[in-house]
Amino acid sequence: MKAGNASPETAKPASFPVNPSKLIGVGDEMLIDQSFLRSFPEIGLKVLRAPRPELFRDLFIGKYTIRYFINVDEIFILRMWHEKEIEKDL
């Protein structure tokens, strides 16, 4: 699984209305949870269909899902999506 393959030109636009004022609160919540993630990297749910489920995790923050990869002492955020997006289409 590779991270960062999508470019702004190929990214799919959101299919739901975006409220910019809510994005600030969501961003703050994600920053807090990501710092928590550094302390407890295995808190997310294993991605069972991943090649190595113990290394790929999903963390649910409000209406968003963050998929990340645990690599020894580093965590790589692979992607993030809103609950209204269909994961298989990402």
ROKEMI-980443 format. One record per residue: x, y, z of N, C-alpha, C, CB in turn; residue number from 1; residue in three letters. Coordinates in steps of 0.02 Angstrom, whole numbers. Atoms other than C-alpha are relative to their C-alpha. Glycine has a CB too. Example, Ala and Ser with C-alpha at 12.3 -4.5 7.8 and 13.67 -1.06 7.14 Angstrom:
ROKEMI-980443
KOLKOL    nxx    nyy    nzz   caxx   cayy   cazz    cxx    cyy    czz   cbxx   cbyy   cbzz seq type
KOLKOL     45    -59      0    615   -225    390     45     60      0    -50      1     62   1  ala
KOLKOL    -42    -59     -3    684    -53    357    -39     55     37     20     23    -71   2  ser
end
This chain:
ROKEMI-980443
KOLKOL    nxx    nyy    nzz   caxx   cayy   cazz    cxx    cyy    czz   cbxx   cbyy   cbzz seq type
KOLKOL     43    -59      0      0      0      0     45     62      0    -49      0     62   1  met
KOLKOL    -41    -60      4     78    166    -52    -40     60     23     25     10    -71   2  lys
KOLKOL     31    -62    -22     40    334     25     17     55    -49     21     19     71   3  ala
KOLKOL    -14    -59     39     27    496    -70     -4     -8    -75     66     24     17   4  gly
KOLKOL      6     10     72    -21    430   -242    -45     52    -33    -26    -69    -15   5  asn
KOLKOL     49    -46     30   -164    552   -268     29     71     -4    -65      1     40   6  ala
KOLKOL    -20    -69      7   -126    725   -333    -64     42      1     42     13    -65   7  ser
KOLKOL     60    -42      0   -244    874   -320    -39     -4    -66     19     72     13   8  pro
KOLKOL     33      3     65   -280    854   -506    -42    -64     -6     51      3    -56   9  glu
KOLKOL     36     63      7   -337    672   -486    -46    -15     59     49    -56     -8  10  thr
KOLKOL     42     13    -59   -421    685   -316    -74     10    -17     20     46     58  11  ala
KOLKOL     72     -6     11   -609    659   -315    -28     55     44    -36    -68     14  12  lys
KOLKOL     30    -52    -42   -710    809   -256    -49    -31     49    -34     53    -44  13  pro
KOLKOL     48     23    -49   -817    790   -102    -70      2    -30      3     44     64  14  ala
KOLKOL     68      4     27   -994    738   -142    -51     24     51    -17    -71    -22  15  ser
KOLKOL     45    -25    -51  -1068    824     11     21     72     15      1    -44     64  16  phe
KOLKOL    -17    -69    -15  -1077   1006     67     51      4     57    -63     40     18  17  pro
KOLKOL    -52     -9    -51   -928   1066    168    -14     66     36     71      1    -32  18  val
KOLKOL     11    -58    -42   -952   1187    312     68     22     26    -50    -14     58  19  asn
KOLKOL    -67    -20    -20   -786   1282    330      8     13     75     20     61    -37  20  pro
KOLKOL     -7    -14    -72   -822   1336    510      6    -63     41    -60     41     24  21  ser
KOLKOL     -6     64    -36   -841   1154    564     68    -32    -10    -55    -48    -22  22  lys
KOLKOL    -65     30     14   -675   1107    484     52     20     52     24     21    -69  23  leu
KOLKOL    -48    -22    -51   -580   1209    614     -4    -44     62    -12     74     18  24  ile
KOLKOL     10     42    -58   -655   1110    758     23    -71    -12    -72      0     21  25  gly
KOLKOL    -20     68     18   -626    945    670     77     -3     -2    -30    -22    -68  26  val
KOLKOL    -74     -1      3   -444    993    636     31      2     69     23     61    -39  27  gly
KOLKOL    -25     -2    -69   -416   1037    819     -7    -68     34    -37     54     41  28  asp
KOLKOL     13     65    -30   -493    872    874     50    -52    -27    -72    -23    -14  29  glu
KOLKOL    -47     48     31   -382    776    751     71     11     25     -2      6    -75  30  met
KOLKOL    -67    -12    -26   -224    861    813      8    -29     70     15     75      1  31  leu
KOLKOL     -2     28    -68   -265    813    991      4    -76     -3    -63     22     41  32  ile
KOLKOL      0     73      5   -305    633    942     63    -27    -31    -60    -22    -40  33  asp
KOLKOL    -62     24     30   -149    618    835     57      2     50     17     42    -62  34  gln
KOLKOL    -53      0    -51    -39    669    981    -12    -58     48      1     68     39  35  ser
KOLKOL     17     59    -40   -130    535   1082     23    -63    -37    -76     -2     14  36  phe
KOLKOL    -20     57     42    -93    416    938     74    -15      7    -18     14    -74  37  leu
KOLKOL    -72     11     -9     94    442    962     14    -41     63     37     67      4  38  arg
KOLKOL    -10     35    -64     79    378   1141    -29    -71     -2    -32     39     57  39  ser
KOLKOL     35     64      3    -39    234   1099    -13    -20    -73    -66      3     40  40  phe
KOLKOL      9     12     71     -9    185    917    -46    -58    -18     67    -13    -31  41  pro
KOLKOL     42     58     16   -107     22    927    -73     10     20     27    -61     35  42  glu
KOLKOL     68    -13    -21   -268    107    983    -51     -8    -56     -5     71     29  43  ile
KOLKOL     46      7     56   -344    103    809    -18    -73    -13     31     30    -63  44  gly
KOLKOL     21     68     18   -436    -47    740     43    -26    -57    -74     -1    -21  45  leu
KOLKOL    -40     31     53   -335   -168    633    -40      0    -65     20    -72     20  46  lys
KOLKOL     30      5     66   -370   -161    447     11    -72    -23     32     53    -52  47  val
KOLKOL     -7     72      9   -403   -346    423     17    -21    -72    -64    -33     19  48  leu
KOLKOL    -15     19     69   -389   -345    233     70     25    -22    -53     28    -47  49  arg
KOLKOL    -67    -24     16   -216   -264    240     49    -59      0     24     54     51  50  ala
KOLKOL    -49     54      2    -62   -370    202     26    -19     69     58     20    -45  51  pro
KOLKOL    -22     12    -69     -6   -352    384    -46     39     46     75     20     11  52  arg
KOLKOL     51    -36    -39   -161   -305    486     25     31     65    -56    -45     16  53  pro
KOLKOL    -25    -28    -63    -59   -275    644     35     67     -9     47    -50     33  54  glu
KOLKOL    -35    -63     14     30   -129    559    -45     55    -29     57    -13    -47  55  leu
KOLKOL     46    -48     30   -118    -45    470    -60      8     46    -23    -23    -71  56  phe
KOLKOL     54    -13    -48   -249     37    582    -45     56    -24     29     18     69  57  arg
KOLKOL     49    -54     11   -406    143    570    -17     31     67    -64    -27    -36  58  asp
KOLKOL     19    -37    -60   -440    277    700    -60     43    -18     60     44     27  59  leu
KOLKOL     61    -37     13   -614    352    708     -2     61     45    -63    -44     11  60  phe
KOLKOL      2    -64    -37   -623    536    758    -61     37    -25     65     42    -11  61  ile
KOLKOL     62    -31     21   -797    607    754    -28    -34    -61     10     75    -14  62  gly
KOLKOL     28     28     62   -862    582    577     54    -18    -51    -49     50    -31  63  lys
KOLKOL    -57     13     44   -689    549    505     36    -64     20     48     59      0  64  tyr
KOLKOL    -42     59    -11   -580    395    486     70     18    -23    -28    -63    -38  65  thr
KOLKOL    -69     -9     19   -391    407    485     32    -69     -5     39     45     53  66  ile
KOLKOL    -35     63      9   -297    259    413     75     15      6    -16    -34    -69  67  arg
KOLKOL    -70    -12    -11   -118    247    472     39    -65      1     11     38     64  68  tyr
KOLKOL    -46     57      3     33    132    464     51      9     56     36     -5    -70  69  phe
KOLKOL    -48     -2    -55    143     89    614     65    -30    -25    -27    -39     64  70  ile
KOLKOL    -66     24     23    328     74    570     50     13     56     22     37    -67  71  asn
KOLKOL    -46     -2    -57    438     39    722    -19     59     46     73      7    -24  72  val
KOLKOL     15    -56    -45    440    210    809    -30     60    -38     63     22     36  73  asp
KOLKOL     32    -53     40    352    310    671    -71    -22    -19     41     15    -64  74  glu
KOLKOL     68     12     23    170    327    619    -10     41    -63    -53     18     55  75  ile
KOLKOL     14    -34     63    123    369    440    -75      4    -10     35    -36    -59  76  phe
KOLKOL     70     -8     16    -49    441    406     -7    -13    -75    -27     73     20  77  ile
KOLKOL      7     20     70   -102    358    243    -57     37    -35    -11    -74     -5  78  leu
KOLKOL     57    -36     29   -272    437    214    -50     16     54    -32    -41    -57  79  arg
KOLKOL     53    -20    -45   -420    518    296    -63     10    -42     18     65     40  80  met
KOLKOL     62    -10     37   -603    517    243    -58     12     48    -14    -59    -45  81  trp
KOLKOL     62    -15    -37   -774    576    301    -46    -61     -5    -35     63    -29  82  his
KOLKOL     45     58     -2   -905    448    349    -48     -4    -59    -40      0     64  83  glu
KOLKOL     46      1     57  -1013    500    201     34    -24    -64    -29     70    -10  84  lys
KOLKOL    -36     26     58   -877    447     79      0    -76      4     73     29     -3  85  glu
KOLKOL     -1     72      2   -877    267     24     73    -21     -5    -42    -29    -59  86  ile
KOLKOL    -71     18     -4   -710    191     74     27    -34    -62     11    -45     60  87  glu
KOLKOL    -24     36     58   -698     75    -75     11     44    -61    -48    -55    -18  88  lys
KOLKOL     -8    -46     56   -708    225   -192     61     46      8    -62     41     -9  89  asp
KOLKOL    -57    -44    -13   -556    310   -115     62    -23    -34     12      6     75  90  leu
end
